[in-house]
């Protein structure tokens, strides 16, 4: 898979997760299951954005973007912004 195809795949997954997140928010008060799912979606979004940033940074500085990898939830949730 070419670099831009992989990035497009990650972006498509991000769009899917954002859509799911919006649907959960629009539903009003969340059930415990929906709250759990919302947290899982938000963590996965953070991981996807992190992966995309890693790929872009590697590409920008002459590295191989395929060397980027998804980091665990504990690592990504410590990021600010």
MODELLER restraints for C-alpha pairs under 7 A, 6 or more apart:
rsr = mdl.restraints
at = mdl.atoms
rsr.add(forms.Gaussian(group=physical.xy_distance, feature=features.Distance(at['CA:3:A'], at['CA:65:A']), mean=6.93, stdev=0.5))
rsr.add(forms.Gaussian(group=physical.xy_distance, feature=features.Distance(at['CA:7:A'], at['CA:52:A']), mean=6.60, stdev=0.5))
rsr.add(forms.Gaussian(group=physical.xy_distance, feature=features.Distance(at['CA:10:A'], at['CA:48:A']), mean=6.57, stdev=0.5))
rsr.add(forms.Gaussian(group=physical.xy_distance, feature=features.Distance(at['CA:10:A'], at['CA:52:A']), mean=6.97, stdev=0.5))
rsr.add(forms.Gaussian(group=physical.xy_distance, feature=features.Distance(at['CA:14:A'], at['CA:45:A']), mean=6.18, stdev=0.5))
rsr.add(forms.Gaussian(group=physical.xy_distance, feature=features.Distance(at['CA:14:A'], at['CA:48:A']), mean=6.64, stdev=0.5))
rsr.add(forms.Gaussian(group=physical.xy_distance, feature=features.Distance(at['CA:17:A'], at['CA:41:A']), mean=6.24, stdev=0.5))
rsr.add(forms.Gaussian(group=physical.xy_distance, feature=features.Distance(at['CA:17:A'], at['CA:45:A']), mean=6.69, stdev=0.5))
rsr.add(forms.Gaussian(group=physical.xy_distance, feature=features.Distance(at['CA:21:A'], at['CA:38:A']), mean=6.33, stdev=0.5))
rsr.add(forms.Gaussian(group=physical.xy_distance, feature=features.Distance(at['CA:21:A'], at['CA:41:A']), mean=6.72, stdev=0.5))
rsr.add(forms.Gaussian(group=physical.xy_distance, feature=features.Distance(at['CA:24:A'], at['CA:34:A']), mean=6.99, stdev=0.5))
rsr.add(forms.Gaussian(group=physical.xy_distance, feature=features.Distance(at['CA:24:A'], at['CA:38:A']), mean=6.93, stdev=0.5))
rsr.add(forms.Gaussian(group=physical.xy_distance, feature=features.Distance(at['CA:43:A'], at['CA:73:A']), mean=6.31, stdev=0.5))
rsr.add(forms.Gaussian(group=physical.xy_distance, feature=features.Distance(at['CA:46:A'], at['CA:76:A']), mean=6.39, stdev=0.5))
rsr.add(forms.Gaussian(group=physical.xy_distance, feature=features.Distance(at['CA:47:A'], at['CA:70:A']), mean=6.13, stdev=0.5))
rsr.add(forms.Gaussian(group=physical.xy_distance, feature=features.Distance(at['CA:47:A'], at['CA:71:A']), mean=6.39, stdev=0.5))
rsr.add(forms.Gaussian(group=physical.xy_distance, feature=features.Distance(at['CA:47:A'], at['CA:73:A']), mean=6.89, stdev=0.5))
rsr.add(forms.Gaussian(group=physical.xy_distance, feature=features.Distance(at['CA:47:A'], at['CA:76:A']), mean=6.23, stdev=0.5))
rsr.add(forms.Gaussian(group=physical.xy_distance, feature=features.Distance(at['CA:51:A'], at['CA:68:A']), mean=6.42, stdev=0.5))
rsr.add(forms.Gaussian(group=physical.xy_distance, feature=features.Distance(at['CA:51:A'], at['CA:69:A']), mean=6.14, stdev=0.5))
rsr.add(forms.Gaussian(group=physical.xy_distance, feature=features.Distance(at['CA:51:A'], at['CA:70:A']), mean=5.45, stdev=0.5))
rsr.add(forms.Gaussian(group=physical.xy_distance, feature=features.Distance(at['CA:54:A'], at['CA:68:A']), mean=5.72, stdev=0.5))
rsr.add(forms.Gaussian(group=physical.xy_distance, feature=features.Distance(at['CA:55:A'], at['CA:65:A']), mean=4.42, stdev=0.5))
rsr.add(forms.Gaussian(group=physical.xy_distance, feature=features.Distance(at['CA:55:A'], at['CA:68:A']), mean=5.59, stdev=0.5))
rsr.add(forms.Gaussian(group=physical.xy_distance, feature=features.Distance(at['CA:56:A'], at['CA:65:A']), mean=6.92, stdev=0.5))
rsr.add(forms.Gaussian(group=physical.xy_distance, feature=features.Distance(at['CA:58:A'], at['CA:64:A']), mean=5.88, stdev=0.5))
rsr.add(forms.Gaussian(group=physical.xy_distance, feature=features.Distance(at['CA:58:A'], at['CA:65:A']), mean=5.23, stdev=0.5))
rsr.add(forms.Gaussian(group=physical.xy_distance, feature=features.Distance(at['CA:59:A'], at['CA:65:A']), mean=5.52, stdev=0.5))
